[in-house]
Amino acid sequence: MCQKMNCPHGDRELCTCSPVKSKDMMELVLHVANNLTEPEWELEYTTLSQAETRKLCVAGVCRRCGGRLCHGIRVENDLTGSDLLAALYLHLHQYHNSSGHHMENTAFRQRFQEMFHEADRPAVGVWLKQPENQSVHTMYRRSVDERPSDEE
């Protein structure tokens, strides 16, 4: 959960509901999942081609108090290019489906592309059009199939 002083998602006051104030992580996660409306995505990054720490945020409005809710995760790994795009796509897809914010596939893919810097959007669009990226199930299956087995 972003704190008021370092959340870049607008001037709206931070959510004042008791789960946010309690600092109990489970209550907070449930509160965000059940009460975040109008979700927007933001990805902080420099480049898609080099490994770096990135921050992915889903920000919106609390359905109970009207305050700002922002859930951010730091992506600290060596993923780049297609692997990075697949990881971000799968994360957002899982988040939206598990939290009841289901989006039509076309709208989801368009919003995903718009999350990136304008200069990177054409490359993300090409990636989205590749046959192996037409289905989230294919992306997920590919990521599972590419894991090294314990026998190797």
Legacy VTK file of the C-alpha trace (Angstrom):
# vtk DataFile Version 3.0
C-alpha trace
ASCII
DATASET POLYDATA
POINTS 152 float
0.000 0.000 0.000
1.416 3.367 -0.958
1.820 5.980 1.709
0.326 9.422 1.167
3.643 11.254 0.936
5.160 9.068 -1.788
2.149 7.905 -3.811
2.142 9.549 -7.249
-1.518 8.794 -7.961
-3.208 12.113 -7.471
-4.282 14.523 -4.809
-7.126 12.440 -3.372
-6.753 11.745 0.346
-5.595 8.274 1.289
-8.239 5.721 2.333
-9.138 6.125 6.021
-10.811 2.746 6.572
-9.753 0.706 9.605
-7.809 -1.981 7.639
-5.501 0.711 6.275
-4.974 2.216 9.715
-4.476 -1.168 11.409
-1.369 -2.032 9.346
-2.493 -5.708 9.421
-1.328 -7.018 6.063
-4.103 -9.609 5.636
-6.843 -7.097 6.455
-5.235 -4.594 4.104
-4.998 -7.060 1.210
-8.627 -8.086 1.671
-9.732 -4.461 1.938
-7.959 -3.496 -1.286
-9.277 -6.585 -3.105
-12.865 -5.973 -1.994
-13.046 -2.183 -2.136
-10.762 -0.862 -4.880
-12.834 0.704 -7.660
-11.831 2.529 -10.831
-8.460 0.721 -10.985
-5.697 2.371 -12.972
-2.292 0.859 -13.754
1.079 2.508 -13.604
4.473 1.016 -14.330
7.589 2.897 -13.263
10.569 1.815 -15.329
13.382 3.160 -17.463
13.780 0.547 -20.187
12.393 -2.828 -21.221
15.753 -4.042 -22.516
17.834 -3.962 -19.328
17.256 -5.540 -15.948
16.269 -2.974 -13.326
13.984 -2.525 -10.351
10.503 -1.554 -11.511
7.335 -0.629 -9.649
3.884 -1.756 -10.755
0.921 -0.026 -9.105
-2.803 -0.574 -9.241
-4.445 2.579 -7.898
-8.089 3.459 -7.468
-10.819 4.711 -5.175
-12.092 3.036 -1.992
-15.716 2.053 -2.396
-16.354 2.652 1.340
-14.750 6.007 2.160
-13.912 7.435 -1.258
-10.217 7.749 -0.427
-7.316 6.670 -2.606
-6.173 3.045 -2.533
-2.900 2.143 -4.192
-1.292 -1.253 -4.174
2.252 -1.269 -5.496
4.800 -4.025 -5.901
8.489 -3.707 -6.642
9.642 -5.962 -9.450
13.278 -6.638 -8.632
14.545 -9.175 -11.099
16.536 -9.698 -14.237
13.573 -10.059 -16.586
13.701 -8.098 -19.819
11.887 -8.044 -23.142
9.317 -10.757 -23.741
9.830 -12.393 -20.336
9.166 -9.106 -18.551
6.066 -8.378 -20.630
4.680 -11.861 -19.972
5.300 -11.573 -16.203
3.590 -8.165 -16.008
0.686 -9.314 -18.189
0.107 -12.447 -16.103
0.309 -10.507 -12.828
-2.256 -7.922 -13.936
-4.508 -10.574 -15.449
-4.476 -12.599 -12.211
-5.071 -9.478 -10.134
-8.050 -8.377 -12.192
-9.655 -11.801 -12.323
-9.179 -12.537 -8.623
-10.446 -9.124 -7.499
-13.583 -9.076 -9.633
-12.356 -6.355 -12.003
-12.788 -8.518 -15.083
-12.136 -6.735 -18.357
-12.889 -7.779 -21.909
-9.741 -9.180 -23.533
-9.459 -6.401 -26.137
-9.805 -3.646 -23.512
-7.332 -5.390 -21.203
-4.725 -5.700 -23.958
-5.164 -2.064 -25.019
-4.830 -0.860 -21.439
-1.766 -3.053 -20.968
-0.085 -1.451 -23.992
-0.969 2.066 -22.805
0.766 1.431 -19.460
4.183 1.669 -21.141
6.169 4.693 -22.283
4.900 5.992 -25.595
8.154 5.005 -27.328
7.753 1.378 -26.125
4.088 0.962 -27.085
4.730 -0.159 -30.683
7.056 -2.940 -29.470
4.506 -3.990 -26.830
1.829 -4.012 -29.554
3.971 -6.311 -31.709
4.517 -8.566 -28.685
0.762 -8.717 -28.021
0.108 -9.760 -31.649
2.492 -12.724 -31.561
0.598 -16.043 -31.731
2.073 -17.291 -28.435
0.722 -14.183 -26.667
-2.868 -14.400 -27.884
-4.059 -16.295 -24.824
-3.178 -15.854 -21.173
-3.494 -19.626 -20.826
-0.794 -20.116 -23.459
1.453 -17.576 -21.716
0.919 -19.277 -18.370
1.500 -22.740 -19.806
4.699 -21.555 -21.495
6.032 -20.086 -18.235
5.332 -23.358 -16.396
6.833 -25.507 -19.182
10.035 -23.439 -19.236
10.819 -23.955 -15.541
13.771 -26.245 -14.936
12.834 -29.578 -13.460
14.311 -30.875 -10.210
15.897 -33.764 -12.093
18.227 -31.548 -14.135
LINES 1 153
152 0 1 2 3 4 5 6 7 8 9 10 11 12 13 14 15 16 17 18 19 20 21 22 23 24 25 26 27 28 29 30 31 32 33 34 35 36 37 38 39 40 41 42 43 44 45 46 47 48 49 50 51 52 53 54 55 56 57 58 59 60 61 62 63 64 65 66 67 68 69 70 71 72 73 74 75 76 77 78 79 80 81 82 83 84 85 86 87 88 89 90 91 92 93 94 95 96 97 98 99 100 101 102 103 104 105 106 107 108 109 110 111 112 113 114 115 116 117 118 119 120 121 122 123 124 125 126 127 128 129 130 131 132 133 134 135 136 137 138 139 140 141 142 143 144 145 146 147 148 149 150 151
